[in-house]
């Protein structure tokens, strides 16, 4: 099972904070550093020093890390035109030497759109679908050919479809940047995952719902004529592990959560409990686990998980 670190910088983090966590992620042997793509804090607090842009951040980290994979969980289709997004992701992929992944979703947080003047259409699933068509279409267009798209939301005419990501299957091959499709919906999300995804992610589900969510995607793949095992099946869960009960309590308090609630919904508790949760997730078919780290100052937390929990995941 891959273990990835997943951060929520909109809650209050500078680029320097994220750099420290990303470099610790690499040093400690985790597989990837991911971040959310939001522009407004959720819940109480001032969010200082303010939001950081996801793809600007990842461009910087691409040059300051060497091994770990980098990506978003997930970018909102409302934030960027798909042509611009395709250029941004391809460029960061080049800057990283081919270590980028794109998580893309429909967007849901209306308040951040209002705060920064970003349009927030009531119906967004069609926008997401069309963005996936455009982004993957641009990347997979052979060099020298042109890409056209006439859709409900976007029109691209005679595009050279450049630049290309590093992650390509040869000059004329399909796009190689892995696309992550996430969500817990029963029908439309599984269909998108089957059509576009290299990975399906279920984020913060009830633990008992994970096999059913995976099963829906597998069924959608079969319906689409795609082998279900083509996809990686992943889950994102909050992380809070302590060497003892007192340390767990301190970590829970630091993120404004209760230990009992964290134990129910996350990878949380003592080291032994976290190891048991990881084992149970593996039995459910989880191949990749995103550990949501909410206190970005507590690098000792990552040290503990890397030393005591990660070996059991692998």
C-alpha positions in Angstrom: 0.0 0.0 0.0 1.3 3.4 -0.9 1.3 6.0 1.8 0.9 9.6 0.8 0.9 12.9 2.8 -2.1 15.1 2.1 -2.2 18.7 3.3 -4.9 21.4 3.6 -2.9 24.7 3.3 -6.0 26.9 3.1 -6.3 26.4 6.9 -3.2 28.5 7.3 0.2 27.8 5.8 2.9 29.5 3.9 4.9 28.1 1.1 7.8 27.6 3.5 5.5 25.5 5.7 4.6 23.3 2.8 8.2 23.0 1.7 9.2 21.7 5.1 6.4 19.1 5.1 7.2 18.1 1.5 10.9 17.6 2.2 10.1 15.7 5.3 7.7 13.6 3.3 10.6 12.7 0.9 13.2 12.2 3.6 10.9 9.9 5.6 10.1 7.6 2.7 6.5 8.4 2.0 5.4 8.1 -1.6 3.9 11.5 -2.4 3.0 15.0 -1.2 -0.4 16.2 -2.2 -2.4 19.3 -1.3 -5.9 20.5 -1.5 -6.8 23.3 -4.0 -8.8 25.8 -2.0 -8.7 29.6 -1.5 -10.5 30.0 1.8 -10.2 28.6 5.2 -13.0 26.3 6.5 -14.2 26.7 10.0 -12.9 29.1 12.7 -9.6 31.0 12.5 -8.1 33.7 10.3 -6.2 31.4 7.9 -3.1 33.5 8.0 -0.9 34.1 6.1 -3.6 33.5 3.5 -4.1 31.0 0.6 -1.5 29.6 -1.6 -2.2 28.5 -5.2 -2.0 24.8 -5.6 -0.2 24.7 -8.9 2.2 27.5 -8.1 3.1 25.6 -4.9 3.6 22.4 -6.8 5.8 24.1 -9.4 8.1 25.3 -6.6 8.1 21.9 -4.9 8.9 20.2 -8.2 12.3 22.0 -8.2 12.9 21.4 -4.5 12.2 17.7 -4.3 13.6 14.7 -6.2 11.6 11.6 -5.7 8.1 12.0 -4.3 5.1 12.4 -6.5 3.2 15.6 -6.4 -0.4 16.5 -7.0 -3.8 17.9 -6.0 -6.7 16.2 -4.2 -8.4 17.8 -5.9 -8.3 20.8 -8.2 -11.7 22.4 -8.8 -12.9 22.6 -12.4 -14.3 26.0 -11.6 -10.9 27.6 -11.0 -9.2 27.3 -14.3 -10.0 27.0 -18.0 -9.1 23.5 -19.1 -6.7 24.7 -21.7 -4.8 26.7 -19.1 -4.9 23.8 -16.6 -3.4 21.4 -19.2 -0.5 23.8 -19.8 0.1 24.3 -16.1 0.1 20.6 -15.2 2.3 19.7 -18.2 4.8 22.4 -17.3 4.9 21.3 -13.6 5.3 17.7 -14.9 8.3 18.8 -16.9 9.7 20.8 -13.9 9.5 17.7 -11.7 10.9 15.2 -14.2 7.6 13.4 -14.6 6.3 13.2 -11.0 2.9 15.0 -11.2 -0.6 13.7 -10.9 -3.8 15.6 -11.4 -6.8 15.2 -9.2 -9.8 17.1 -10.7 -13.3 17.6 -9.3 -16.4 19.6 -9.8 -15.8 22.1 -6.9 -18.2 22.5 -4.0 -17.1 25.3 -1.7 -19.3 28.3 -2.7 -17.9 30.7 -0.2 -14.4 30.7 -1.6 -15.8 31.5 -5.0 -17.8 34.4 -3.6 -14.7 35.6 -1.7 -12.5 35.8 -4.8 -15.0 36.6 -7.5 -14.9 33.1 -9.1 -18.1 32.1 -10.9 -19.8 29.1 -9.2 -22.5 27.7 -11.6 -25.2 25.7 -9.9 -24.6 22.8 -12.2 -21.0 21.8 -12.5 -20.8 18.1 -13.4 -21.0 18.8 -17.1 -18.1 21.3 -16.7 -16.0 18.7 -15.0 -16.7 16.1 -17.7 -15.8 18.5 -20.4 -12.6 19.6 -18.7 -11.5 16.0 -18.4 -12.2 15.6 -22.1 -10.2 18.7 -23.0 -7.2 18.2 -20.7 -6.7 14.5 -21.7 -7.4 15.3 -25.3 -4.8 18.1 -25.4 -2.2 15.8 -23.8 -2.8 12.8 -26.0 -2.8 14.7 -29.3 0.3 13.7 -31.2 2.9 16.4 -31.6 2.4 18.1 -35.0 -1.4 17.4 -34.9 -4.1 19.8 -33.9 -6.8 19.5 -31.3 -10.4 20.8 -31.7 -13.2 20.7 -29.2 -16.7 22.0 -29.6 -18.7 21.6 -26.4 -21.4 23.1 -24.2 -18.9 25.0 -22.0 -15.6 25.2 -24.0 -14.6 25.6 -27.5 -11.0 25.0 -28.7 -10.0 25.6 -32.3 -6.9 24.5 -34.1 -4.9 24.1 -30.9 -1.3 22.9 -31.2 -1.9 21.0 -27.9 1.4 22.0 -26.4 3.3 21.6 -24.2 3.3 17.9 -23.6 3.9 16.3 -20.1 7.0 14.3 -19.6 4.8 11.3 -18.7 3.8 10.2 -22.2 3.8 6.8 -23.9 6.0 7.9 -26.8 5.6 10.6 -29.4 2.1 9.7 -30.3 1.0 7.9 -27.2 -1.8 8.5 -24.8 -1.4 11.1 -22.0 0.7 9.7 -19.2 -0.1 12.2 -16.3 -2.3 10.1 -14.0 -5.7 11.6 -13.5 -7.4 11.0 -10.2 -11.2 11.1 -10.1 -12.7 11.3 -6.7 -16.0 11.4 -4.9 -18.5 9.2 -3.2 -21.4 9.6 -5.6 -23.2 6.4 -6.7 -23.4 6.8 -10.4 -21.8 9.8 -12.2 -18.5 9.8 -10.4 -17.9 6.0 -11.0 -18.6 6.6 -14.7 -16.1 9.4 -14.9 -13.5 7.3 -13.1 -14.0 4.4 -15.5 -13.7 6.7 -18.5 -10.8 9.0 -17.5 -9.2 7.9 -14.2 -5.9 6.3 -13.6 -7.0 6.3 -9.9 -10.3 6.5 -8.1 -10.3 8.1 -4.7 -12.9 8.1 -2.0 -12.3 10.9 0.4 -13.3 10.8 4.1 -16.0 8.1 3.7 -17.5 6.1 6.5 -15.0 3.3 6.8 -17.7 0.7 6.2 -18.7 2.4 2.9 -15.2 2.0 1.2 -15.9 -1.5 -0.3 -19.2 -0.4 -1.7 -17.7 2.8 -3.3 -14.9 0.7 -4.9 -17.5 -1.8 -6.1 -19.4 0.9 -7.9 -16.3 2.0 -9.8 -15.5 -1.6 -10.7 -19.0 -2.1 -12.0 -18.7 1.1 -14.0 -15.4 -0.1 -15.5 -17.0 -3.4 -16.6 -19.9 -1.5 -18.1 -17.5 0.7 -20.1 -15.5 -2.3 -21.3 -12.4 -1.4 -19.2 -10.6 -3.9 -16.9 -11.5 -2.8 -13.3 -7.9 -3.5 -12.2 -6.6 -0.7 -14.6 -7.4 1.7 -11.8 -5.7 2.3 -8.5 -8.2 2.4 -5.6 -7.4 4.9 -2.9 -8.9 6.6 0.2 -8.1 9.8 2.0 -8.5 9.8 5.8 -7.4 12.1 8.6 -4.2 11.2 10.5 -3.7 11.4 14.3 -1.4 9.0 15.9 0.3 9.1 19.3 3.0 7.1 21.0 0.6 7.0 23.9 -2.8 8.3 24.9 -1.5 11.7 26.2 0.3 12.4 22.9 -2.8 11.4 20.9 -4.8 13.8 23.0 -2.4 16.6 22.3 -2.5 16.0 18.6 -6.3 15.8 18.5 -6.5 19.1 20.5 -4.1 20.8 18.1 -6.5 20.2 15.2 -9.7 20.8 17.2 -10.9 17.2 17.1 -11.8 14.5 19.7 -9.8 11.3 19.9 -12.9 9.1 19.8 -14.2 10.8 16.6 -10.7 10.5 15.0 -10.5 6.8 15.9 -13.9 6.2 14.2 -13.2 8.1 11.0 -9.4 8.2 10.5 -6.1 6.5 10.8 -5.9 7.4 14.4 -5.2 6.3 18.0 -2.1 4.6 19.3 0.5 3.1 16.9 -1.1 -0.3 17.3 -4.5 1.0 16.4 -3.2 2.8 13.4 -1.4 -0.4 12.2 -4.7 -2.3 12.7 -6.6 0.3 10.7 -4.1 0.2 7.8 -4.4 -3.6 7.7 -8.2 -3.4 7.7 -8.0 -0.9 4.8 -5.8 -3.2 2.8 -8.3 -6.0 3.3 -11.0 -3.7 1.9 -8.9 -3.3 -1.3 -7.3 0.0 -0.6 -4.1 0.3 -2.6 -3.1 3.8 -1.8 -3.8 5.8 1.4 -3.7 9.6 1.7 -3.0 10.6 5.2 -4.6 14.0 5.9 -2.1 16.0 8.0 -3.7 19.1 9.5 -1.0 20.3 11.9 1.8 21.2 9.5 4.1 22.3 12.3 4.2 18.8 13.9 6.9 17.0 11.9 7.4 14.6 14.8 4.0 13.2 13.9 5.3 12.3 10.4 8.5 10.8 12.0 6.4 8.5 14.3 4.2 7.3 11.4 7.1 6.7 9.1 9.0 4.7 11.7 6.1 2.8 13.4 3.2 2.6 10.9 4.6 2.8 7.4 6.5 -0.5 7.5 3.3 -2.3 8.1 1.6 -0.7 5.1 4.4 -2.0 2.9 
